[in-house]
Amino acid sequence: MSNMALPVRNSRLVLVLTTILLQFISSNVHAYPDGAPKEACADAAPQHHTTDGEIIEPHEGPSPYSFTVDSKEYKIGHKITVTIEGSQAYGGFLIQARSVGGQEPVGHFSSLPDNAQLRGCMTEDDGVTHTSPDDKLPGIMFMWHTKKDVGTIEFFGTVAQDHDVFWTEIKSSEIQHKTESKIRHLKFDAMEDEFHHLEDKATSAWKTLLRNRTMALEDLYRKHRQLHN
């Protein structure tokens, strides 16, 4: 009786171990399917692991993805648009705005599409990540703004093609803070350019008038000489 029960017990043990192993593999294959964890805030790396527990390193070589912005400058309280661009579909992402040379996210994201969600690091809305591992087409857009001067910034983050293939430290072009003094300076420059333009037009008109008067006087002088010769 005991000899017959032994294979049954072994079969149950194998079944339990197999179930645990499959759950472990599944959890690693679909790591963080509902967005990057808060632990990723520091370096924006996805923290993916192999089935052996080894951390997966970022893919080497140029990234096929980029972050583009619709402005080279930002104003306090005014929103700018950030877009994930690329030539291939992707599953996950994490994006922050950082002061150039800084390590902490700044500003606030809003107006997210359905396949994106806020991922708070320092504040509840200073990062944005995916909601599912489903394939996403390039062109996803977000709005970002700041309530204070945070210096020159850039958008920084990671795009994951799938669990094993991802690129980190993707950066946008730099965006400068447009201060009121800069705005006044630009307005003054525009006014100065317009003044010089009008001055040139006035000078040109004066020269034309002077040339016409000179030609008229010369013509009158020639006629006067003809009458007296």
Residue frames as a rotation matrix with the C-alpha (Angstrom) as fourth column:
MET 1
0.566 0.825 0.000 0.00
0.825 -0.566 0.000 0.00
0.000 0.000 -1.000 0.00
SER 2
0.543 -0.445 -0.712 2.77
0.089 -0.813 0.576 2.41
-0.835 -0.376 -0.401 0.93
ASN 3
-0.530 -0.780 0.333 4.72
0.404 0.113 0.908 1.44
-0.746 0.616 0.255 -2.20
MET 4
-0.139 0.573 0.807 1.73
0.980 -0.037 0.195 2.41
0.142 0.818 -0.557 -4.39
ALA 5
0.794 0.487 -0.363 1.27
0.563 -0.814 0.139 5.77
-0.228 -0.315 -0.921 -2.61
LEU 6
0.019 -0.898 -0.439 4.89
0.431 -0.389 0.814 6.78
-0.902 -0.205 0.380 -3.19
PRO 7
-0.672 -0.268 0.690 4.58
0.739 -0.179 0.650 7.41
-0.051 0.947 0.318 -6.99
VAL 8
0.339 0.873 0.351 1.38
0.830 -0.453 0.326 9.38
0.444 0.180 -0.878 -6.40
ARG 9
0.701 -0.141 -0.699 3.09
0.457 -0.664 0.592 11.62
-0.548 -0.734 -0.400 -3.84
ASN 10
-0.398 -0.918 -0.005 6.06
0.513 -0.227 0.828 12.10
-0.761 0.326 0.561 -6.18
SER 11
-0.376 0.340 0.862 3.72
0.877 -0.171 0.449 13.04
0.300 0.925 -0.234 -9.02
ARG 12
0.724 0.682 -0.103 1.99
0.668 -0.656 0.352 15.62
0.172 -0.324 -0.930 -6.84
LEU 13
0.355 -0.688 -0.633 5.35
0.402 -0.499 0.768 17.04
-0.844 -0.527 0.099 -5.77
VAL 14
-0.634 -0.579 0.513 6.49
0.682 -0.106 0.724 17.32
-0.364 0.809 0.462 -9.40
LEU 15
0.062 0.765 0.641 3.20
0.882 -0.343 0.324 19.02
0.467 0.545 -0.696 -10.30
VAL 16
0.819 0.224 -0.528 3.59
0.507 -0.712 0.486 21.57
-0.267 -0.665 -0.697 -7.49
LEU 17
-0.059 -0.938 -0.341 7.21
0.381 -0.336 0.861 22.30
-0.923 -0.079 0.377 -8.38
THR 18
-0.555 -0.094 0.826 6.32
0.832 -0.042 0.554 22.64
-0.017 0.995 0.101 -12.06
THR 19
0.498 0.829 0.255 3.53
0.798 -0.553 0.240 25.09
0.340 0.084 -0.937 -11.22
ILE 20
0.658 -0.327 -0.679 5.87
0.341 -0.674 0.655 27.20
-0.672 -0.662 -0.332 -9.09
LEU 21
-0.427 -0.889 0.167 8.52
0.521 -0.091 0.849 27.19
-0.739 0.449 0.502 -11.82
LEU 22
-0.281 0.401 0.872 6.01
0.913 -0.167 0.371 28.24
0.294 0.901 -0.320 -14.49
GLN 23
0.794 0.576 -0.194 4.77
0.606 -0.731 0.313 31.07
0.039 -0.366 -0.930 -12.28
PHE 24
0.272 -0.792 -0.547 8.35
0.314 -0.464 0.828 32.22
-0.909 -0.397 0.122 -11.75
ILE 25
-0.626 -0.507 0.593 9.09
0.691 -0.007 0.723 32.12
-0.362 0.862 0.354 -15.48
SER 26
0.134 0.779 0.612 5.87
0.909 -0.343 0.238 33.92
0.395 0.524 -0.754 -16.29
SER 27
0.802 0.181 -0.569 6.56
0.477 -0.767 0.429 36.65
-0.359 -0.615 -0.702 -13.76
ASN 28
-0.130 -0.929 -0.347 9.97
0.255 -0.370 0.893 37.24
-0.958 0.028 0.285 -15.31
VAL 29
-0.564 -0.052 0.824 8.84
0.820 0.075 0.567 37.11
-0.091 0.996 0.001 -18.92
HIS 30
0.184 0.731 0.658 6.13
0.629 -0.602 0.492 39.64
0.755 0.323 -0.570 -18.21
ALA 31
-0.388 -0.418 -0.821 8.03
0.915 -0.283 -0.288 41.69
-0.112 -0.863 0.492 -15.64
TYR 32
-0.559 0.203 -0.804 6.22
0.189 -0.913 -0.362 44.87
-0.808 -0.354 0.472 -14.71
PRO 33
-0.556 0.376 0.741 3.53
0.829 0.183 0.529 44.55
0.064 0.908 -0.414 -17.41
ASP 34
0.526 0.847 0.076 1.60
0.825 -0.530 0.196 47.43
0.206 -0.041 -0.978 -15.90
GLY 35
0.846 -0.229 0.481 4.44
-0.148 -0.968 -0.200 49.95
0.511 0.098 -0.854 -15.90
ALA 36
-0.136 -0.984 -0.117 7.94
0.118 0.102 -0.988 50.58
0.984 -0.148 0.102 -14.61
PRO 37
0.423 0.271 -0.865 8.34
0.846 0.224 0.484 50.17
0.325 -0.936 -0.134 -10.83
LYS 38
0.990 -0.027 0.139 9.21
-0.077 -0.928 0.364 53.05
0.119 -0.371 -0.921 -8.54
GLU 39
0.502 -0.860 0.094 12.66
0.292 0.271 0.917 51.47
-0.814 -0.433 0.387 -8.07
ALA 40
0.113 -0.436 0.893 13.37
0.992 0.106 -0.073 52.45
-0.063 0.894 0.444 -11.68
CYS 41
0.929 0.362 -0.080 13.11
0.359 -0.932 -0.051 56.16
-0.093 0.019 -0.995 -10.86
ALA 42
0.441 -0.816 -0.374 16.84
0.009 -0.413 0.911 56.66
-0.898 -0.405 -0.175 -10.28
ASP 43
-0.610 -0.778 -0.149 18.21
-0.208 -0.025 0.978 55.45
-0.764 0.628 -0.146 -13.63
ALA 44
0.136 0.802 -0.582 14.97
-0.893 -0.155 -0.422 54.71
-0.429 0.577 0.695 -15.54
ALA 45
-0.763 -0.416 -0.495 16.19
-0.584 0.772 0.251 51.13
0.278 0.481 -0.831 -16.12
PRO 46
0.090 0.961 -0.260 13.38
-0.712 0.244 0.658 48.52
0.696 0.126 0.707 -16.26
GLN 47
-0.339 -0.288 0.896 14.95
-0.899 0.381 -0.218 46.08
-0.279 -0.879 -0.388 -13.73
HIS 48
0.690 0.565 -0.453 14.21
-0.690 0.702 -0.175 43.02
0.219 0.434 0.874 -15.91
HIS 49
-0.164 -0.721 0.673 15.69
-0.789 0.505 0.349 39.62
-0.592 -0.474 -0.652 -14.96
THR 50
-0.441 -0.052 -0.896 16.34
-0.669 0.685 0.289 36.32
0.598 0.727 -0.337 -16.71
THR 51
0.634 0.684 -0.361 14.76
-0.315 0.654 0.688 33.06
0.706 -0.322 0.630 -15.51
ASP 52
0.126 -0.684 -0.718 18.03
0.720 0.561 -0.409 32.49
0.683 -0.466 0.563 -13.59
GLY 53
0.693 0.227 -0.684 17.58
0.685 -0.503 0.527 35.75
-0.224 -0.834 -0.504 -11.73
GLU 54
-0.440 -0.897 -0.042 20.32
0.808 -0.415 0.418 37.59
-0.393 0.150 0.907 -13.61
ILE 55
0.237 0.505 -0.830 19.60
0.088 -0.862 -0.499 41.23
-0.968 0.045 -0.249 -14.41
ILE 56
0.363 -0.037 0.931 19.25
0.915 0.206 -0.348 41.94
-0.179 0.978 0.109 -18.14
GLU 57
-0.442 -0.642 -0.627 21.56
0.446 -0.763 0.468 44.66
-0.778 -0.073 0.623 -19.42
PRO 58
0.418 0.583 -0.697 20.39
-0.287 -0.643 -0.710 47.40
-0.862 0.497 -0.102 -21.83
HIS 59
0.697 -0.122 0.707 20.78
0.662 0.487 -0.569 46.73
-0.275 0.865 0.420 -25.53
GLU 60
-0.199 -0.857 -0.476 24.00
0.348 -0.516 0.783 48.12
-0.916 -0.009 0.401 -26.97
GLY 61
-0.693 -0.120 0.711 24.11
0.721 -0.152 0.676 50.36
0.027 0.981 0.191 -30.01
PRO 62
-0.943 0.320 0.093 22.00
-0.306 -0.943 0.132 53.31
0.130 0.096 0.987 -31.13
SER 63
-0.541 0.827 0.157 18.39
0.211 0.314 -0.926 53.32
-0.814 -0.467 -0.344 -30.01
PRO 64
-0.739 0.358 0.571 15.73
0.617 0.019 0.787 53.08
0.270 0.934 -0.235 -32.75
TYR 65
0.401 0.907 -0.131 13.58
0.863 -0.326 0.386 55.32
0.307 -0.268 -0.913 -30.54
SER 66
-0.764 -0.603 0.229 13.83
0.494 -0.775 -0.393 58.98
0.415 -0.187 0.891 -29.59
PHE 67
0.075 0.742 -0.666 12.01
0.889 -0.352 -0.293 61.64
-0.452 -0.570 -0.686 -27.58
THR 68
-0.612 -0.228 0.757 11.06
0.631 -0.719 0.293 64.76
0.477 0.657 0.584 -29.54
VAL 69
-0.272 0.490 -0.828 9.60
0.679 -0.512 -0.526 68.04
-0.681 -0.706 -0.193 -28.29
ASP 70
0.332 0.525 0.784 7.61
0.929 -0.327 -0.175 70.79
0.164 0.786 -0.596 -29.98
SER 71
0.938 -0.049 0.344 9.64
-0.075 -0.995 0.065 73.67
0.339 -0.087 -0.937 -28.55
LYS 72
0.046 -0.987 -0.153 13.24
0.497 0.156 -0.854 74.62
0.867 -0.036 0.498 -27.83
GLU 73
-0.858 -0.261 0.443 12.13
-0.199 -0.627 -0.753 76.73
0.474 -0.734 0.486 -24.86
TYR 74
-0.140 0.846 -0.515 9.59
0.806 0.399 0.436 76.45
0.575 -0.354 -0.738 -22.06
LYS 75
-0.485 0.109 0.868 7.74
-0.400 -0.910 -0.109 79.03
0.778 -0.400 0.485 -20.00
ILE 76
-0.990 0.123 0.062 6.51
-0.014 0.360 -0.933 78.51
-0.137 -0.925 -0.355 -16.45
GLY 77
-0.317 0.945 0.077 2.95
-0.216 0.006 -0.976 77.20
-0.923 -0.326 0.202 -16.53
HIS 78
0.263 0.368 -0.892 2.97
-0.940 -0.112 -0.323 76.66
-0.219 0.923 0.317 -20.31
LYS 79
0.508 0.023 0.861 2.76
-0.115 0.993 0.041 73.09
-0.854 -0.120 0.507 -21.67
ILE 80
-0.208 -0.551 -0.809 5.06
-0.965 -0.020 0.262 71.51
-0.160 0.835 -0.527 -24.21
THR 81
0.816 0.577 -0.040 4.44
-0.566 0.782 -0.261 68.25
-0.119 0.235 0.965 -26.09
VAL 82
-0.353 -0.893 0.279 6.75
-0.791 0.445 0.421 65.23
-0.500 -0.072 -0.863 -25.79
THR 83
0.691 0.590 -0.417 6.52
-0.722 0.544 -0.428 62.41
-0.026 0.597 0.802 -28.37
ILE 84
0.001 -0.643 0.766 8.03
-0.207 0.749 0.629 58.92
-0.978 -0.159 -0.132 -28.50
GLU 85
0.532 0.089 -0.842 9.32
-0.836 -0.102 -0.539 58.50
-0.134 0.991 0.020 -32.05
GLY 86
-0.327 -0.705 0.629 10.71
-0.454 0.701 0.550 55.37
-0.829 -0.106 -0.549 -33.69
SER 87
-0.419 0.069 -0.905 10.61
-0.890 0.168 0.424 52.93
0.181 0.983 -0.009 -36.56
GLN 88
-0.633 0.162 -0.757 9.33
0.087 0.987 0.138 49.89
0.769 0.021 -0.639 -34.63
ALA 89
0.524 0.839 0.146 6.57
-0.198 -0.046 0.979 49.01
0.828 -0.542 0.142 -32.19
TYR 90
-0.691 -0.719 0.081 7.48
-0.222 0.104 -0.969 48.77
0.688 -0.687 -0.232 -28.50
GLY 91
-0.039 0.686 -0.727 5.97
0.589 0.603 0.537 47.39
0.807 -0.407 -0.428 -25.31
GLY 92
0.589 0.223 -0.777 7.09
0.806 -0.241 0.542 49.61
-0.066 -0.945 -0.321 -22.44
PHE 93
-0.052 -0.610 0.791 8.62
0.431 -0.728 -0.534 52.95
0.901 0.313 0.301 -21.56
LEU 94
0.453 0.135 -0.881 9.51
0.852 -0.358 0.383 55.30
-0.264 -0.924 -0.277 -18.74
ILE 95
-0.062 -0.415 0.908 10.06
0.638 -0.716 -0.284 59.02
0.768 0.561 0.309 -19.33
GLN 96
0.382 0.103 -0.918 11.07
0.812 -0.512 0.281 61.85
-0.441 -0.853 -0.279 -17.00
ALA 97
0.678 -0.321 0.661 12.14
0.154 -0.817 -0.555 65.44
0.718 0.479 -0.505 -17.45
ARG 98
0.493 -0.593 -0.637 15.45
0.831 0.105 0.546 66.27
-0.256 -0.798 0.545 -15.77
SER 99
0.835 -0.399 -0.379 17.58
-0.400 -0.913 0.080 69.36
-0.378 0.085 -0.922 -15.43
VAL 100
0.711 -0.623 -0.326 20.64
-0.120 0.349 -0.930 68.85
0.693 0.700 0.173 -17.64
GLY 101
-0.394 -0.919 0.015 23.24
-0.288 0.108 -0.951 67.14
0.873 -0.379 -0.308 -15.47
GLY 102
-0.260 0.387 0.885 20.65
-0.965 -0.120 -0.232 66.42
0.017 -0.914 0.405 -12.76
GLN 103
-0.955 -0.139 -0.263 19.54
-0.130 0.990 -0.053 63.07
0.267 -0.016 -0.963 -11.37
GLU 104
-0.648 0.758 -0.072 16.00
0.360 0.222 -0.906 63.85
-0.671 -0.614 -0.417 -10.22
PRO 105
-0.368 0.596 0.713 12.82
0.881 -0.022 0.473 64.29
0.298 0.802 -0.517 -12.28
VAL 106
-0.836 0.120 -0.535 11.29
0.121 -0.911 -0.394 67.76
-0.534 -0.394 0.748 -12.50
GLY 107
-0.732 0.582 -0.355 7.97
-0.674 -0.541 0.504 69.19
0.101 0.608 0.788 -13.62
HIS 108
-0.341 0.765 0.547 4.64
-0.276 0.475 -0.836 67.51
-0.899 -0.436 0.049 -14.19
PHE 109
-0.997 0.075 -0.004 3.08
0.025 0.383 0.923 65.30
0.071 0.921 -0.384 -16.90
SER 110
-0.302 0.953 -0.008 -0.56
-0.251 -0.087 -0.964 65.47
-0.920 -0.289 0.266 -17.98
SER 111
0.382 0.590 -0.711 -2.95
-0.841 -0.097 -0.532 64.70
-0.383 0.801 0.459 -20.87
LEU 112
-0.647 -0.671 0.363 -1.88
-0.516 0.735 0.440 61.06
-0.562 0.097 -0.822 -21.11
PRO 113
-0.272 0.533 -0.801 -3.23
-0.774 0.373 0.511 58.58
0.571 0.759 0.311 -23.69
ASP 114
0.696 0.687 0.208 -5.08
-0.681 0.540 0.496 55.45
0.228 -0.487 0.843 -22.53
ASN 115
0.777 -0.430 -0.460 -1.96
0.353 0.902 -0.249 53.27
0.522 0.031 0.852 -22.76
ALA 116
-0.383 -0.898 0.217 0.06
0.258 -0.329 -0.908 55.48
0.887 -0.292 0.358 -20.40
GLN 117
0.740 0.564 -0.367 -0.06
0.504 -0.103 0.858 56.32
0.446 -0.819 -0.360 -16.71
LEU 118
0.532 -0.540 0.652 1.72
-0.632 -0.766 -0.119 58.59
0.564 -0.349 -0.748 -14.26
ARG 119
0.488 -0.472 -0.734 4.69
0.665 0.746 -0.038 57.15
0.565 -0.469 0.678 -12.37
GLY 120
0.870 -0.083 0.485 5.54
-0.305 -0.865 0.398 59.35
0.387 -0.494 -0.779 -9.42
CYS 121
0.129 -0.888 -0.442 9.10
0.641 0.414 -0.646 59.52
0.757 -0.200 0.623 -8.15
MET 122
-0.908 -0.399 -0.125 9.66
0.369 -0.623 -0.689 62.81
0.197 -0.673 0.713 -6.29
THR 123
-0.560 0.826 -0.067 6.05
-0.669 -0.498 -0.552 63.89
-0.489 -0.264 0.831 -6.87
GLU 124
-0.073 0.618 0.783 3.02
0.011 0.785 -0.619 61.93
-0.997 -0.037 -0.064 -8.05
ASP 125
0.821 0.498 0.278 3.17
0.295 0.047 -0.954 63.14
-0.488 0.866 -0.109 -11.65
ASP 126
0.388 -0.752 -0.533 6.85
-0.688 -0.621 0.375 63.67
-0.613 0.221 -0.758 -12.52
GLY 127
-0.796 -0.603 0.046 7.14
-0.407 0.591 0.697 60.53
-0.447 0.536 -0.716 -14.66
VAL 128
0.331 0.897 -0.292 5.07
-0.880 0.181 -0.440 58.59
-0.342 0.402 0.849 -17.17
THR 129
-0.788 -0.548 0.281 5.09
-0.443 0.821 0.360 54.87
-0.428 0.159 -0.890 -18.03
HIS 130
-0.651 0.519 -0.554 3.03
-0.410 0.375 0.832 52.22
0.639 0.768 -0.031 -19.86
THR 131
-0.040 0.730 0.682 -0.13
-0.981 0.100 -0.164 50.51
-0.188 -0.676 0.713 -18.59
SER 132
0.770 0.269 0.579 0.38
-0.177 0.961 -0.211 47.16
-0.613 0.060 0.788 -20.37
PRO 133
-0.273 -0.945 0.179 3.04
-0.079 0.208 0.975 45.29
-0.959 0.252 -0.132 -22.37
ASP 134
0.544 0.544 0.640 0.92
0.589 0.295 -0.752 45.38
-0.598 0.786 -0.160 -25.53
ASP 135
-0.406 -0.715 0.569 2.65
0.906 -0.234 0.353 46.65
-0.119 0.659 0.743 -28.67
LYS 136
0.473 0.475 -0.742 2.47
0.374 -0.871 -0.319 50.41
-0.798 -0.126 -0.590 -29.11
LEU 137
0.433 -0.289 0.854 3.10
0.863 -0.141 -0.486 52.35
0.261 0.947 0.188 -32.28
PRO 138
-0.643 -0.703 -0.303 5.50
0.747 -0.663 -0.050 55.31
-0.166 -0.259 0.952 -32.26
GLY 139
-0.542 0.418 0.729 3.83
0.208 -0.773 0.599 58.68
0.814 0.477 0.332 -31.95
ILE 140
0.315 0.622 -0.717 2.49
0.880 0.091 0.466 58.51
0.355 -0.778 -0.519 -28.39
MET 141
-0.305 -0.370 0.878 2.37
0.159 -0.928 -0.336 62.05
0.939 0.038 0.342 -26.99
PHE 142
0.127 0.281 -0.951 2.35
0.989 0.032 0.141 63.57
0.070 -0.959 -0.274 -23.50
MET 143
0.538 0.038 0.842 2.07
0.085 -0.996 -0.010 67.09
0.839 0.076 -0.539 -22.14
TRP 144
0.026 -0.598 -0.801 4.62
0.982 0.167 -0.093 68.45
0.189 -0.784 0.592 -19.65
HIS 145
0.460 0.046 0.887 4.85
0.043 -0.999 0.029 71.69
0.887 0.025 -0.462 -17.70
THR 146
-0.368 -0.580 -0.727 6.61
0.836 0.136 -0.531 73.16
0.407 -0.803 0.434 -14.68
LYS 147
0.732 0.678 -0.070 5.53
0.611 -0.607 0.508 75.62
0.302 -0.414 -0.858 -12.01
LYS 148
0.748 -0.555 -0.365 9.02
-0.112 -0.648 0.754 77.03
-0.655 -0.522 -0.546 -11.50
ASP 149
0.558 -0.661 -0.502 12.32
-0.775 -0.199 -0.600 77.65
0.297 0.723 -0.623 -13.26
VAL 150
0.810 -0.294 0.508 14.18
-0.037 0.838 0.544 74.32
-0.585 -0.459 0.668 -13.35
GLY 151
-0.151 -0.938 -0.312 16.96
-0.433 -0.221 0.874 75.47
-0.889 0.267 -0.373 -15.67
THR 152
-0.202 -0.008 -0.979 17.73
-0.964 0.178 0.198 73.86
0.173 0.984 -0.044 -18.99
ILE 153
0.102 0.352 0.930 16.02
-0.567 0.789 -0.236 70.46
-0.817 -0.504 0.281 -19.20
GLU 154
-0.590 -0.128 -0.797 15.94
-0.747 0.463 0.477 67.33
0.308 0.877 -0.369 -21.32
PHE 155
0.574 0.780 0.250 13.58
-0.817 0.565 0.115 64.36
-0.051 -0.271 0.961 -21.42
PHE 156
-0.524 -0.851 -0.010 15.28
-0.829 0.513 -0.224 61.19
0.196 -0.109 -0.974 -20.21
GLY 157
0.256 0.678 0.689 14.19
-0.814 0.535 -0.224 57.57
-0.521 -0.504 0.689 -20.12
THR 158
-0.773 -0.445 0.453 13.90
-0.258 0.872 0.417 54.05
-0.580 0.206 -0.788 -21.46
VAL 159
0.231 0.820 -0.523 11.96
-0.968 0.143 -0.205 52.32
-0.093 0.554 0.827 -24.24
ALA 160
-0.508 -0.338 0.792 11.57
-0.383 0.913 0.144 48.52
-0.771 -0.230 -0.593 -24.13
GLN 161
-0.496 0.297 -0.816 10.88
-0.806 0.191 0.560 46.63
0.322 0.936 0.144 -27.33
ASP 162
0.488 0.610 -0.624 10.11
-0.137 0.760 0.636 43.56
0.862 -0.224 0.454 -25.23
HIS 163
1.000 -0.026 -0.003 11.23
0.008 0.184 0.983 41.98
-0.025 -0.983 0.184 -21.96
ASP 164
0.486 -0.869 0.091 14.78
0.720 0.458 0.521 41.26
-0.495 -0.188 0.848 -23.11
VAL 165
-0.346 -0.599 0.722 15.48
0.911 -0.398 0.106 44.13
0.224 0.695 0.683 -25.52
PHE 166
0.794 0.580 -0.184 15.44
0.608 -0.770 0.196 47.71
-0.028 -0.268 -0.963 -24.30
TRP 167
-0.150 -0.801 0.580 17.41
0.655 -0.519 -0.549 50.94
0.740 0.298 0.603 -24.56
THR 168
0.477 0.250 -0.843 18.14
0.852 -0.367 0.373 53.21
-0.216 -0.896 -0.388 -21.59
GLU 169
-0.167 -0.560 -0.811 19.36
0.439 -0.779 0.447 56.80
-0.883 -0.281 0.376 -21.17
ILE 170
-0.185 0.228 0.956 17.51
0.945 -0.225 0.236 58.03
0.269 0.947 -0.174 -24.24
LYS 171
-0.366 -0.025 -0.930 17.58
0.529 -0.828 -0.186 61.83
-0.766 -0.560 0.316 -24.23
SER 172
0.671 0.592 0.447 15.71
0.731 -0.423 -0.536 64.55
-0.128 0.686 -0.716 -26.07
SER 173
-0.162 -0.639 0.752 17.26
0.559 -0.687 -0.464 67.77
0.813 0.344 0.469 -27.29
GLU 174
-0.681 -0.168 -0.713 17.78
0.719 -0.341 -0.606 70.39
-0.141 -0.925 0.353 -24.57
ILE 175
0.227 0.814 0.534 14.98
0.690 -0.522 0.502 72.84
0.688 0.254 -0.680 -23.76
GLN 176
-0.801 -0.599 -0.004 15.85
0.460 -0.610 -0.645 76.20
0.384 -0.518 0.764 -22.22
HIS 177
-0.042 0.756 -0.653 13.77
0.904 -0.250 -0.347 78.27
-0.426 -0.605 -0.673 -19.82
LYS 178
-0.310 0.037 0.950 12.33
0.655 -0.715 0.242 81.32
0.689 0.698 0.197 -21.57
THR 179
-0.427 0.083 -0.901 12.44
0.817 -0.392 -0.423 84.08
-0.388 -0.916 0.099 -18.95
GLU 180
0.673 0.729 -0.120 10.52
0.642 -0.657 -0.395 87.36
-0.367 0.189 -0.911 -19.10
SER 181
0.266 -0.654 -0.709 13.78
-0.253 -0.756 0.603 89.26
-0.930 0.019 -0.367 -19.57
LYS 182
-0.723 -0.494 0.482 14.53
0.274 0.436 0.857 87.08
-0.634 0.752 -0.180 -22.61
ILE 183
0.045 0.838 0.544 11.05
0.975 0.081 -0.205 87.78
-0.216 0.540 -0.814 -23.95
ARG 184
0.757 0.205 -0.620 11.51
0.199 -0.977 -0.080 91.54
-0.622 -0.063 -0.780 -23.49
HIS 185
-0.223 -0.931 -0.289 14.93
-0.234 -0.237 0.943 91.32
-0.946 0.278 -0.165 -25.13
LEU 186
-0.614 0.052 0.788 13.46
0.675 0.552 0.489 89.44
-0.410 0.832 -0.374 -28.10
LYS 187
0.504 0.856 0.110 10.69
0.823 -0.438 -0.361 92.03
-0.261 0.273 -0.926 -28.42
PHE 188
0.512 -0.398 -0.761 13.26
-0.142 -0.913 0.382 94.84
-0.847 -0.088 -0.524 -28.30
ASP 189
-0.597 -0.768 0.233 15.35
0.059 0.248 0.967 93.12
-0.800 0.591 -0.103 -30.96
ALA 190
-0.222 0.608 0.762 12.26
0.948 0.318 0.023 92.76
-0.228 0.727 -0.647 -33.14
MET 191
0.777 0.513 -0.365 11.42
0.461 -0.858 -0.225 96.46
-0.428 0.007 -0.904 -32.69
GLU 192
0.107 -0.835 -0.539 15.01
-0.251 -0.548 0.798 97.43
-0.962 0.050 -0.268 -33.45
ASP 193
-0.664 -0.312 0.679 15.00
0.485 0.512 0.709 95.33
-0.569 0.801 -0.189 -36.62
GLU 194
0.252 0.858 0.447 11.73
0.956 -0.150 -0.251 96.96
-0.149 0.491 -0.859 -37.70
PHE 195
0.687 -0.064 -0.723 13.18
0.089 -0.981 0.170 100.43
-0.721 -0.181 -0.669 -37.05
HIS 196
-0.390 -0.909 -0.149 16.25
-0.154 -0.095 0.983 99.69
-0.908 0.406 -0.103 -39.17
HIS 197
-0.452 0.312 0.835 14.00
0.827 0.496 0.263 98.32
-0.333 0.810 -0.483 -41.89
LEU 198
0.669 0.743 -0.013 11.91
0.706 -0.641 -0.302 101.51
-0.232 0.193 -0.953 -41.89
GLU 199
0.387 -0.622 -0.681 15.07
-0.145 -0.770 0.621 103.58
-0.911 -0.142 -0.388 -41.76
ASP 200
-0.642 -0.636 0.428 16.43
0.271 0.334 0.903 101.78
-0.717 0.696 -0.042 -44.80
LYS 201
-0.033 0.727 0.686 13.15
0.994 0.093 -0.050 102.32
-0.100 0.680 -0.726 -46.63
ALA 202
0.807 0.322 -0.494 13.17
0.351 -0.936 -0.035 106.03
-0.474 -0.145 -0.868 -45.69
THR 203
-0.053 -0.921 -0.385 16.78
-0.158 -0.373 0.914 106.40
-0.986 0.109 -0.125 -46.76
SER 204
-0.621 -0.136 0.772 16.03
0.640 0.481 0.599 104.68
-0.453 0.866 -0.212 -50.03
ALA 205
0.406 0.855 0.324 13.02
0.910 -0.345 -0.229 106.93
-0.084 0.387 -0.918 -50.62
TRP 206
0.667 -0.228 -0.709 15.07
0.040 -0.940 0.340 110.04
-0.744 -0.255 -0.617 -49.77
LYS 207
-0.458 -0.886 0.070 17.81
0.057 0.050 0.997 108.98
-0.887 0.460 0.027 -52.16
THR 208
-0.329 0.423 0.844 15.24
0.928 0.310 0.207 108.43
-0.175 0.852 -0.494 -54.91
LEU 209
0.748 0.639 -0.179 13.72
0.618 -0.769 -0.163 111.87
-0.242 0.012 -0.970 -54.28
LEU 210
0.330 -0.717 -0.613 17.14
-0.143 -0.680 0.719 113.53
-0.933 -0.150 -0.328 -54.26
ARG 211
-0.623 -0.566 0.540 18.14
0.394 0.370 0.841 111.75
-0.676 0.737 -0.008 -57.48
ASN 212
0.080 0.745 0.662 14.92
0.996 -0.033 -0.084 112.83
-0.041 0.666 -0.744 -59.20
ARG 213
0.829 0.194 -0.524 15.39
0.270 -0.960 0.072 116.43
-0.489 -0.201 -0.849 -58.07
THR 214
-0.098 -0.960 -0.264 18.99
-0.087 -0.256 0.963 116.41
-0.991 0.117 -0.058 -59.31
MET 215
-0.572 -0.064 0.818 17.97
0.726 0.425 0.541 115.01
-0.382 0.903 -0.197 -62.68
ALA 216
0.509 0.830 0.230 15.24
0.857 -0.461 -0.230 117.65
-0.085 0.314 -0.945 -62.98
LEU 217
0.643 -0.348 -0.682 17.68
-0.035 -0.903 0.428 120.46
-0.765 -0.251 -0.593 -62.19
GLU 218
-0.478 -0.855 0.199 20.20
0.130 0.156 0.979 119.10
-0.869 0.494 0.036 -64.71
ASP 219
-0.243 0.483 0.841 17.49
0.959 0.248 0.135 118.93
-0.143 0.840 -0.524 -67.37
LEU 220
0.798 0.554 -0.237 16.41
0.543 -0.831 -0.116 122.49
-0.262 -0.037 -0.964 -66.58
TYR 221
0.227 -0.812 -0.537 20.03
-0.120 -0.571 0.812 123.69
-0.966 -0.120 -0.227 -66.80
ARG 222
-0.610 -0.444 0.656 20.50
0.534 0.382 0.754 122.04
-0.586 0.811 0.004 -70.22
LYS 223
0.221 0.783 0.582 17.35
0.975 -0.196 -0.106 123.67
0.031 0.590 -0.807 -71.55
HIS 224
0.776 0.023 -0.630 18.48
0.223 -0.945 0.240 127.04
-0.590 -0.326 -0.739 -70.20
ARG 225
-0.250 -0.951 -0.183 21.83
-0.021 -0.184 0.983 126.75
-0.968 0.249 0.026 -72.03
GLN 226
-0.463 0.123 0.878 20.12
0.837 0.387 0.387 125.74
-0.292 0.914 -0.282 -75.26
LEU 227
0.625 0.776 0.081 17.95
0.771 -0.598 -0.218 128.85
-0.121 0.199 -0.973 -75.15
HIS 228
0.779 -0.362 -0.512 20.94
-0.167 -0.907 0.386 131.16
-0.604 -0.215 -0.767 -74.73
ASN 229
-0.297 -0.906 0.301 23.21
0.192 0.252 0.948 129.61
-0.935 0.340 0.099 -77.33
